[in-house]
Amino acid sequence: MRISIYSMLAISCLLAGCITGPGSIQELNERQESLENKVAVMSSDLNDVQRRLEIQETRIRNLEQNYSDMYMKMGDLQKKQVVSPPAKPETGEGVKNAPPTGGLYERAEALYNEGQYLNAILAYQVFIDTYPNDGKVADAYLKQGLALVKIGRTDGAKFFFKTLIDRFPESAEAAIAKQ
């Protein structure tokens, strides 16, 4: 009778999972180790993502500061701009009568040619904002993009090239920007 009770007890424990063999403990240890390794990798990945996020946040703050500075400089340029009397348009074959631009475009061109690319970008923007329908606006967008390329900011240049292509898709400047 005692043997049958012990047999029944052993069978019920085995079925209930109370008795485990050495192989299953080894298996559980391996699974635990595997999970701990995965958690370590995920923790490392999370730390990398957090560092990247901090870097991006810093870049965003720098961009915000740069744009703020740029708009302040643009405001200063607008205050300092000297509006010369409108020049009489030249007449002749192949020359269009263009509205006067107060020398804004010419000033931006001079800055660009002098290698003062940031100031040129601002001056071109003042010109574009002041004379949005002038025939030189497409060239101004192109020069803004090229100025950014020259100072190594190709991502920023893409904005001006895209704007140029969107606003003046058939222009010679847009063809250059597409390259």
C-alpha positions as CSV (number, residue, x, y, z in Angstrom):
1,M,0.0,0.0,0.0
2,R,2.8,2.4,0.9
3,I,4.5,1.7,-2.4
4,S,1.3,2.6,-4.3
5,I,1.0,5.9,-2.3
6,Y,4.6,6.8,-3.0
7,S,4.2,5.8,-6.6
8,M,1.0,8.0,-6.9
9,L,2.8,10.9,-5.2
10,A,5.8,10.6,-7.5
11,I,3.6,10.5,-10.6
12,S,1.4,13.4,-9.5
13,C,4.6,15.5,-8.8
14,L,6.0,14.6,-12.1
15,L,2.8,15.6,-13.9
16,A,2.5,18.8,-11.9
17,G,6.1,19.7,-12.7
18,C,7.5,19.6,-9.2
19,I,10.3,17.2,-10.2
20,T,12.7,18.4,-12.8
21,G,15.7,16.8,-14.3
22,P,19.2,18.3,-14.5
23,G,18.6,18.9,-18.3
24,S,15.7,21.2,-17.7
25,I,17.5,23.3,-15.1
26,Q,20.4,23.7,-17.5
27,E,17.9,24.7,-20.2
28,L,16.4,27.3,-17.9
29,N,19.8,28.7,-17.0
30,E,20.6,29.0,-20.7
31,R,17.3,30.8,-21.4
32,Q,17.9,33.2,-18.5
33,E,21.4,33.9,-19.8
34,S,20.1,34.5,-23.3
35,L,17.4,36.9,-21.9
36,E,20.0,38.8,-19.8
37,N,22.2,39.2,-22.9
38,K,19.2,40.5,-24.9
39,V,18.4,43.0,-22.2
40,A,22.0,44.2,-22.1
41,V,22.0,44.7,-25.9
42,M,18.6,46.6,-25.7
43,S,19.9,48.7,-22.9
44,S,23.0,49.6,-24.9
45,D,20.8,50.4,-27.9
46,L,18.6,52.6,-25.7
47,N,21.7,54.5,-24.5
48,D,22.8,55.1,-28.1
49,V,19.3,56.4,-29.0
50,Q,19.3,58.7,-26.0
51,R,22.8,60.1,-27.0
52,R,21.6,60.6,-30.6
53,L,18.5,62.3,-29.4
54,E,20.6,64.7,-27.2
55,I,22.8,65.4,-30.2
56,Q,19.7,66.2,-32.4
57,E,18.3,68.4,-29.7
58,T,21.5,70.3,-29.6
59,R,21.5,70.7,-33.3
60,I,17.9,71.9,-33.3
61,R,18.8,74.5,-30.6
62,N,21.8,75.6,-32.7
63,L,19.6,75.9,-35.8
64,E,17.1,77.9,-33.9
65,Q,19.8,80.2,-32.8
66,N,21.3,80.5,-36.3
67,Y,17.9,81.3,-37.8
68,S,17.2,83.8,-35.0
69,D,20.6,85.5,-35.7
70,M,19.9,85.4,-39.5
71,Y,16.6,87.2,-39.1
72,M,18.2,89.7,-36.8
73,K,20.9,90.4,-39.4
74,M,18.2,90.5,-42.1
75,G,16.4,93.1,-40.0
76,D,19.6,95.1,-39.6
77,L,20.2,94.9,-43.4
78,Q,16.7,96.2,-44.1
79,K,17.3,99.1,-41.7
80,K,20.7,99.9,-43.2
81,Q,19.7,99.5,-46.8
82,V,20.2,102.6,-48.9
83,V,17.4,103.1,-51.5
84,S,18.9,104.8,-54.5
85,P,16.6,106.6,-56.9
86,P,15.2,104.3,-59.6
87,A,17.6,104.0,-62.5
88,K,16.3,104.6,-65.9
89,P,15.9,101.3,-67.7
90,E,18.2,100.8,-70.6
91,T,16.5,100.4,-73.9
92,G,17.7,98.3,-76.7
93,E,17.3,95.0,-78.3
94,G,17.0,92.1,-75.9
95,V,16.9,94.3,-72.8
96,K,13.7,94.1,-70.7
97,N,12.4,97.0,-68.8
98,A,12.7,95.8,-65.3
99,P,11.3,97.6,-62.2
100,P,13.8,99.2,-60.0
101,T,15.1,97.1,-57.1
102,G,16.6,99.8,-55.0
103,G,20.0,98.3,-55.4
104,L,19.1,95.3,-53.2
105,Y,19.9,92.7,-55.8
106,E,23.2,94.4,-56.8
107,R,24.2,94.6,-53.1
108,A,23.5,90.9,-52.6
109,E,25.5,90.1,-55.8
110,A,28.4,92.1,-54.5
111,L,28.4,90.3,-51.2
112,Y,28.2,86.9,-53.0
113,N,31.1,87.9,-55.2
114,E,33.2,89.0,-52.2
115,G,32.7,85.6,-50.6
116,Q,30.5,86.9,-47.8
117,Y,28.1,84.1,-48.3
118,L,26.0,84.4,-45.1
119,N,25.5,88.1,-45.6
120,A,24.7,87.5,-49.3
121,I,22.0,84.9,-48.4
122,L,20.4,87.5,-46.1
123,A,20.6,90.2,-48.7
124,Y,19.1,88.0,-51.4
125,Q,16.3,87.2,-49.0
126,V,15.6,90.9,-48.4
127,F,15.5,91.3,-52.1
128,I,13.1,88.4,-52.6
129,D,10.8,89.6,-49.8
130,T,10.8,93.1,-51.1
131,Y,10.4,92.3,-54.8
132,P,8.8,88.8,-55.0
133,N,7.8,89.3,-58.6
134,D,11.0,90.6,-60.0
135,G,12.7,88.7,-62.8
136,K,15.8,88.1,-60.8
137,V,14.1,86.2,-57.9
138,A,14.9,82.9,-59.5
139,D,18.6,83.8,-59.7
140,A,18.4,85.0,-56.1
141,Y,17.1,81.6,-54.9
142,L,19.8,79.9,-56.9
143,K,22.6,82.1,-55.5
144,Q,21.3,81.4,-51.9
145,G,21.5,77.7,-52.5
146,L,25.0,78.0,-54.1
147,A,26.2,80.2,-51.2
148,L,25.2,77.5,-48.8
149,V,26.9,74.8,-50.9
150,K,30.1,76.9,-50.8
151,I,30.1,77.1,-47.0
152,G,29.4,73.3,-46.7
153,R,25.7,73.4,-45.8
154,T,24.3,71.3,-48.6
155,D,21.2,70.3,-46.6
156,G,20.2,74.0,-46.2
157,A,20.9,74.6,-49.9
158,K,18.3,71.9,-50.8
159,F,15.6,74.1,-49.4
160,F,16.5,77.0,-51.7
161,F,16.9,74.7,-54.7
162,K,13.5,73.1,-54.1
163,T,11.8,76.5,-53.7
164,L,13.4,77.6,-56.9
165,I,12.3,74.5,-58.8
166,D,8.8,74.7,-57.3
167,R,8.3,78.5,-58.1
168,F,10.2,78.6,-61.4
169,P,10.2,75.0,-62.9
170,E,10.9,76.1,-66.5
171,S,13.7,78.6,-65.7
172,A,17.3,78.2,-66.6
173,E,18.1,78.6,-62.9
174,A,15.8,75.6,-62.0
175,A,17.7,73.5,-64.5
176,I,21.0,74.3,-62.7
177,A,19.4,73.7,-59.3
178,K,18.2,70.2,-60.5
179,Q,21.8,69.2,-61.0
